[in-house]
Amino acid sequence: MIELEGVPELVDPVMVAAFEGWNDAGDAASTAVAHLDREWKGEVFAALDAEDYYDFQVNRPTVFVEAGVRKITWPTTRLSVIRVGGDKPRDLVLVRGIEPSMRWRSFCNELLGFAHELGVELVVVLGALLGDTPHTRPVPVSGTTSDADLARRMDLEETRYEGPTGIVGILQEACTHAGVPAVSLWAAVPHYVSQPPNPKATLALLNRLEDLIGVRIPLGELPEDARAWQVGVDQLAAEDSEVAEYVQSLEEARDTAELPEASGEAIAREFERYLRRRDGSGPGGTGGPGGHATADGTDGAPGTPGTPHLRDSPGGRSRPPRPPRPPKASGDDEESSED
């Protein structure tokens, strides 16, 4: 039974959720929700029972000392509420946790129980995946939904993705079946610089969320962090001519797709193509430890073929590894983005 004592009556509440793990390349999505919680000083009112959903050999608890007393923090999912002021105040219910290890349907039903009790009008789930996108260009953020009417009203894509999915996709479908409007926002993180943090992708998600729900989000130092991140990656990429050449090829593909004379359909095809292009990382997509969702549903674990990442050089400085040669563009790829 869900007890919500002490939670005030909410105004036009929207639930915003993100989960660490396979759906969270560069920690971009979970960092976005953490930013909202920090900037608006969210108050935690509920936490799911960790015993029900987590394998503690996969997501281990941590021990800390507070006032001389040893305590344990268990990996779980917590809910907090924040009130956004302004001309049209509304409340946000923030869901922040780790992708569960088991009992996903029960997990989603419990979150939907909270949503129902709180009168949530819309669920927005944030995610990030690895894609063939250059770090020098704006971060692509796709908004998808399984609701055709919602897609038309909010200018979103109606999802057509088929393949392995994570808790983001499962929660969105659970919302749809329960009659709760739900949207997923996905940021594409460059696969050749996949480790967290990625403030540029986090910023892009927050900007898209701001447009979607009509609230002004305080960005704090995120814009400056995003600029510093790009400068740092520029410097690292410049140290390897093959990486620089590869980034240039991604830039050219992106810019060609966004030429003014290009049709909307061509832009959409290019967007879907680079999000879903197979990168040779092998079949499957089980989302093992350390991996992240890629556009084609495979497990882009750091160090696996097709998902190069920054690593330490003998001199102690990080640098991008030599990437695979970029494949030739194909105009007949029938691929779509993750939902």
Sequence and secondary structure as in RCSB ss.txt:
>XXXX:A:sequence
MIELEGVPELVDPVMVAAFEGWNDAGDAASTAVAHLDREWKGEVFAALDAEDYYDFQVNRPTVFVEAGVRKITWP
TTRLSVIRVGGDKPRDLVLVRGIEPSMRWRSFCNELLGFAHELGVELVVVLGALLGDTPHTRPVPVSGTTSDADL
ARRMDLEETRYEGPTGIVGILQEACTHAGVPAVSLWAAVPHYVSQPPNPKATLALLNRLEDLIGVRIPLGELPED
ARAWQVGVDQLAAEDSEVAEYVQSLEEARDTAELPEASGEAIAREFERYLRRRDGSGPGGTGGPGGHATADGTDG
APGTPGTPHLRDSPGGRSRPPRPPRPPKASGDDEESSED
>XXXX:A:secstr
    TT    SS EEEEEEESTTBGGGHHHHHHHHHHHHTT EEEEE  HHHH  TTTS  EEEEETTEEEEE  
  EEEEEEE SSS EEEEEEEEE  SS HHHHHHHHHHHHHHHT  EEEEEEEEEES  TTS   EEEEES HHH
HHHTT EE    S   HHHHHHHHHHHHT  EEEEEEEEETTS SS  HHHHHHHHHHHHHHHT     TTHHHH
HHHHHHHHHHHHHT HHHHHHHHHHHHHHHHHT TTS HHHHHHHHHHHHH   S  S     TT  BBTTS B 
 TTSTT    EE TTS EE           TT       
